[in-house]
Amino acid sequence: MISVSGFHQKKRLMFAGVACLCLTLGVAFYGTVAAVSDNEVLAVAQLRVIDPVKKTVSDGSATFISPDGYLLTNYHVVQPALEEEKSVPLLCLTLDARKPPQCIPTVINIAAYDEEKDLALLKIKSVMVKGTQGWTDFDTFIKEKGFTVNHVRFDRTATEENISLGEQMQILGYPLAGGRSITYTLGVVSGFERKETEEDFMPWLIKTDAKLNPGSSGGAAFNMANEYIGVPTLVRGGVGNIGYIISLPVVNEFLAGTGITINTSQITKK
């Protein structure tokens, strides 16, 4: 995780990437427990950063958090694109969970990022539609086509992790160890890492024994109600490693700090 402090929004960059916004087939199951639905599978994208000779310099994942094309990922996944002008993000979504993701050309704006929180907000700005010339504004495209982008549901007001020690949690992403297709893992909450302040210990990371690998970063963590609870960010240790999830209160603080209006599907916990 990058430790440089402060929130940065001024530096915004446009990059050409690829994405596919489409329907997936089938629902996966883990034992007798129903896993994430089609909606969650569709909401998690593969995110790579490639250099001018199309060599991959960063592998990760990103998650749609709104129907108008905003995605959340880790800062360290897009860091090479921010530091090297000619490196660009490449974005793909799954059509069939048994196959590699399918893609269409897009232009992506890195709308905001926070190095300390290791989070970045992306926005699809334009798409290249088959049978047309040039780029089409993404917002105009989905409005004219009546298209809905599959995206995760979460509590934008959460100040706690919304999950307890020992509870099961689900992970979706594109780890390198999982090949090219989207990968689902199931685990439990192993513990919590909190930031100490002068007054209290504030939410920060959730620990889990769910399998995470390089490439899982920027994916999505869910509770068993398929509610989004955080962003997979890193893994520590070798065999029997522990994965770390950036918790929902940190995500909410980051999104609020961007000053950007994001049309999320909000869940409010009582």
C-alpha positions as CSV (number, residue, x, y, z in Angstrom):
1,M,0.0,0.0,0.0
2,I,1.3,3.5,-0.8
3,S,1.8,5.6,2.3
4,V,1.9,9.1,0.8
5,S,-0.7,11.1,2.6
6,G,-3.4,13.3,1.3
7,F,-6.3,13.2,-1.1
8,H,-5.7,14.2,-4.7
9,Q,-8.4,15.0,-7.2
10,K,-6.9,17.7,-9.4
11,K,-4.8,15.3,-11.4
12,R,-7.3,13.7,-13.8
13,L,-6.2,11.6,-16.7
14,M,-8.0,10.2,-19.7
15,F,-7.0,6.8,-21.0
16,A,-8.2,4.4,-23.7
17,G,-9.3,1.1,-22.3
18,V,-11.8,-1.6,-23.1
19,A,-15.0,-2.8,-21.4
20,C,-18.0,-5.0,-22.0
21,L,-21.3,-4.2,-20.3
22,C,-23.3,-7.4,-20.8
23,L,-25.2,-10.2,-19.2
24,T,-23.6,-13.2,-17.5
25,L,-24.8,-16.8,-17.6
26,G,-25.6,-19.0,-14.6
27,V,-25.2,-18.6,-10.8
28,A,-22.4,-20.3,-8.9
29,F,-22.8,-22.2,-5.7
30,Y,-20.4,-23.1,-2.8
31,G,-21.7,-26.2,-1.2
32,T,-25.2,-25.5,-0.1
33,V,-24.7,-21.8,0.2
34,A,-25.8,-19.7,-2.8
35,A,-23.0,-17.5,-4.0
36,V,-23.0,-14.1,-5.6
37,S,-25.7,-13.5,-8.2
38,D,-25.3,-12.5,-11.9
39,N,-25.4,-8.8,-10.9
40,E,-22.3,-9.1,-8.7
41,V,-20.4,-11.1,-11.3
42,L,-21.1,-8.4,-13.9
43,A,-20.2,-5.6,-11.6
44,V,-16.5,-6.8,-11.2
45,A,-14.2,-5.9,-14.0
46,Q,-10.7,-7.0,-14.9
47,L,-8.3,-4.0,-14.9
48,R,-4.8,-4.0,-16.5
49,V,-2.4,-1.2,-17.2
50,I,-0.4,-1.7,-20.4
51,D,2.6,0.2,-21.8
52,P,3.0,1.5,-25.3
53,V,4.2,-1.9,-26.6
54,K,1.1,-3.5,-25.0
55,K,3.1,-5.1,-22.2
56,T,1.1,-5.5,-19.0
57,V,2.7,-3.4,-16.2
58,S,-0.1,-3.9,-13.6
59,D,-2.8,-6.4,-13.1
60,G,-5.9,-6.0,-11.0
61,S,-9.7,-5.6,-10.8
62,A,-12.2,-2.8,-10.5
63,T,-15.9,-2.7,-9.4
64,F,-18.8,-0.8,-10.8
65,I,-20.4,1.1,-8.0
66,S,-23.1,3.1,-10.0
67,P,-25.3,2.7,-13.1
68,D,-23.6,5.6,-14.8
69,G,-20.1,4.0,-15.1
70,Y,-18.2,4.8,-12.0
71,L,-15.8,2.2,-10.8
72,L,-13.7,1.7,-7.6
73,T,-10.2,0.1,-7.5
74,N,-7.0,0.4,-5.6
75,Y,-4.6,3.3,-6.2
76,H,-1.7,0.9,-6.6
77,V,-3.4,-0.8,-9.5
78,V,-3.6,2.4,-11.6
79,Q,-0.5,4.0,-10.2
80,P,1.6,3.1,-13.3
81,A,-0.9,4.9,-15.5
82,L,-0.7,8.0,-13.3
83,E,3.1,8.0,-13.4
84,E,3.7,7.1,-17.0
85,E,1.7,9.1,-19.6
86,K,1.9,6.5,-22.3
87,S,0.6,3.6,-20.0
88,V,-3.1,3.1,-20.2
89,P,-5.8,1.1,-18.3
90,L,-7.4,-1.9,-20.1
91,L,-10.9,-2.8,-18.7
92,C,-12.9,-6.0,-19.4
93,L,-16.1,-7.6,-18.0
94,T,-17.2,-11.1,-17.8
95,L,-19.9,-12.4,-20.3
96,D,-19.7,-16.0,-19.2
97,A,-18.1,-16.9,-15.8
98,R,-16.5,-20.0,-17.5
99,K,-14.7,-17.9,-20.2
100,P,-12.3,-14.9,-20.3
101,P,-13.9,-11.5,-20.2
102,Q,-15.1,-9.8,-23.4
103,C,-14.2,-6.2,-24.3
104,I,-15.1,-3.1,-26.3
105,P,-13.1,0.1,-26.6
106,T,-13.7,2.8,-23.9
107,V,-12.1,6.0,-22.7
108,I,-11.7,6.0,-18.9
109,N,-11.1,9.0,-16.6
110,I,-9.2,8.6,-13.4
111,A,-11.6,10.9,-11.6
112,A,-10.0,10.9,-8.1
113,Y,-7.5,8.9,-6.0
114,D,-6.1,8.8,-2.5
115,E,-2.6,7.2,-2.1
116,E,-2.9,6.8,1.6
117,K,-6.2,5.0,1.5
118,D,-5.0,3.1,-1.6
119,L,-8.3,3.9,-3.5
120,A,-9.0,5.3,-6.9
121,L,-12.3,6.3,-8.6
122,L,-12.7,5.7,-12.3
123,K,-15.4,6.9,-14.8
124,I,-16.2,5.6,-18.2
125,K,-16.4,8.7,-20.4
126,S,-16.8,7.3,-24.0
127,V,-17.4,4.1,-25.8
128,M,-16.8,3.0,-29.4
129,V,-20.0,1.3,-30.6
130,K,-19.9,-1.2,-33.4
131,G,-21.2,0.1,-36.7
132,T,-20.5,3.8,-35.8
133,Q,-17.5,6.0,-36.3
134,G,-15.6,7.7,-33.5
135,W,-16.4,7.9,-29.8
136,T,-19.9,8.0,-28.3
137,D,-20.4,9.7,-24.9
138,F,-21.1,6.9,-22.4
139,D,-23.9,8.7,-20.5
140,T,-25.7,9.4,-23.8
141,F,-25.2,5.9,-25.0
142,I,-26.8,4.2,-21.9
143,K,-29.6,6.7,-21.9
144,E,-30.5,6.3,-25.5
145,K,-30.2,2.5,-25.4
146,G,-32.0,2.2,-22.0
147,F,-29.0,0.3,-20.8
148,T,-28.4,-0.4,-17.1
149,V,-24.9,-1.0,-15.8
150,N,-24.7,-3.8,-13.3
151,H,-23.2,-2.5,-10.1
152,V,-22.8,-3.4,-6.4
153,R,-25.2,-2.3,-3.6
154,F,-23.8,-0.9,-0.4
155,D,-24.5,1.3,2.6
156,R,-23.2,4.8,1.9
157,T,-23.7,5.8,5.5
158,A,-21.8,2.9,7.1
159,T,-19.4,3.9,9.9
160,E,-18.7,0.3,11.0
161,E,-17.5,-2.7,9.0
162,N,-21.1,-4.2,8.7
163,I,-19.7,-7.7,9.3
164,S,-18.5,-9.5,12.4
165,L,-15.6,-11.8,13.4
166,G,-16.2,-15.3,12.1
167,E,-18.9,-14.4,9.6
168,Q,-18.5,-15.7,6.0
169,M,-17.5,-13.3,3.2
170,Q,-17.2,-13.6,-0.5
171,I,-14.5,-12.3,-2.9
172,L,-14.7,-11.6,-6.7
173,G,-11.8,-10.6,-8.7
174,Y,-9.2,-11.5,-11.3
175,P,-6.2,-13.0,-9.4
176,L,-3.2,-14.0,-11.6
177,A,-3.3,-17.4,-9.9
178,G,-6.9,-17.9,-11.2
179,G,-6.0,-17.6,-14.9
180,R,-7.9,-15.2,-17.2
181,S,-11.5,-15.8,-16.0
182,I,-13.2,-14.2,-13.0
183,T,-12.5,-16.0,-9.7
184,Y,-14.8,-16.5,-6.7
185,T,-13.4,-17.4,-3.2
186,L,-15.2,-17.8,0.1
187,G,-13.8,-17.3,3.5
188,V,-14.5,-15.9,7.0
189,V,-13.6,-12.7,8.7
190,S,-10.4,-13.5,10.5
191,G,-10.1,-10.1,12.3
192,F,-9.8,-6.4,12.0
193,E,-7.0,-3.8,11.8
194,R,-8.0,-0.4,13.0
195,K,-6.3,2.9,12.9
196,E,-5.6,4.4,16.4
197,T,-6.6,8.0,16.8
198,E,-6.4,10.3,19.9
199,E,-10.0,9.4,20.7
200,D,-10.6,5.9,19.4
201,F,-9.7,3.0,17.0
202,M,-11.2,3.8,13.6
203,P,-12.3,1.2,11.0
204,W,-9.6,0.5,8.4
205,L,-8.9,-3.1,7.2
206,I,-10.8,-6.4,7.5
207,K,-8.7,-9.6,7.7
208,T,-9.9,-12.8,5.9
209,D,-8.7,-16.3,5.1
210,A,-10.5,-16.1,1.7
211,K,-7.9,-16.7,-1.0
212,L,-6.4,-13.5,-2.4
213,N,-3.6,-13.2,-4.9
214,P,-2.0,-10.4,-7.0
215,G,-4.7,-9.3,-9.4
216,S,-7.4,-9.6,-6.7
217,S,-6.7,-5.9,-5.8
218,G,-9.6,-3.6,-6.6
219,G,-12.1,-6.4,-6.8
220,A,-15.1,-6.8,-4.4
221,A,-15.8,-8.3,-1.0
222,F,-19.4,-9.2,-0.1
223,N,-21.3,-10.4,2.9
224,M,-23.6,-13.4,2.5
225,A,-26.5,-11.1,1.6
226,N,-24.5,-10.0,-1.5
227,E,-23.9,-6.5,0.0
228,Y,-20.6,-4.9,-0.9
229,I,-18.4,-4.5,2.2
230,G,-15.0,-3.5,0.9
231,V,-12.1,-3.6,-1.6
232,P,-9.5,-6.4,-1.5
233,T,-6.1,-4.7,-1.3
234,L,-3.3,-6.9,-0.3
235,V,-2.2,-10.3,1.1
236,R,0.5,-11.2,3.6
237,G,2.3,-14.4,4.3
238,G,2.9,-17.5,2.2
239,V,1.0,-20.7,2.7
240,G,-2.1,-19.9,4.7
241,N,-1.9,-16.2,3.9
242,I,-4.2,-13.6,5.3
243,G,-5.9,-11.2,2.9
244,Y,-6.8,-7.6,3.7
245,I,-10.0,-5.8,2.7
246,I,-10.3,-2.0,2.8
247,S,-13.5,-1.6,4.9
248,L,-16.7,0.2,3.9
249,P,-16.3,3.2,6.2
250,V,-13.0,3.9,4.5
251,V,-14.6,3.6,1.1
252,N,-17.4,5.9,2.1
253,E,-15.0,8.5,3.5
254,F,-13.0,8.4,0.2
255,L,-16.1,8.8,-2.0
256,A,-17.4,11.7,0.2
257,G,-14.0,13.4,-0.1
258,T,-14.1,13.4,-3.9
259,G,-17.0,15.8,-4.0
260,I,-18.4,13.9,-6.9
261,T,-22.1,13.0,-7.0
262,I,-22.3,9.2,-7.6
263,N,-25.6,7.6,-8.2
264,T,-25.1,4.4,-6.1
265,S,-27.8,1.9,-5.1
266,Q,-27.8,2.6,-1.4
267,I,-28.5,0.2,1.4
268,T,-29.2,1.8,4.8
269,K,-28.6,-0.3,7.9
270,K,-30.8,0.4,11.0
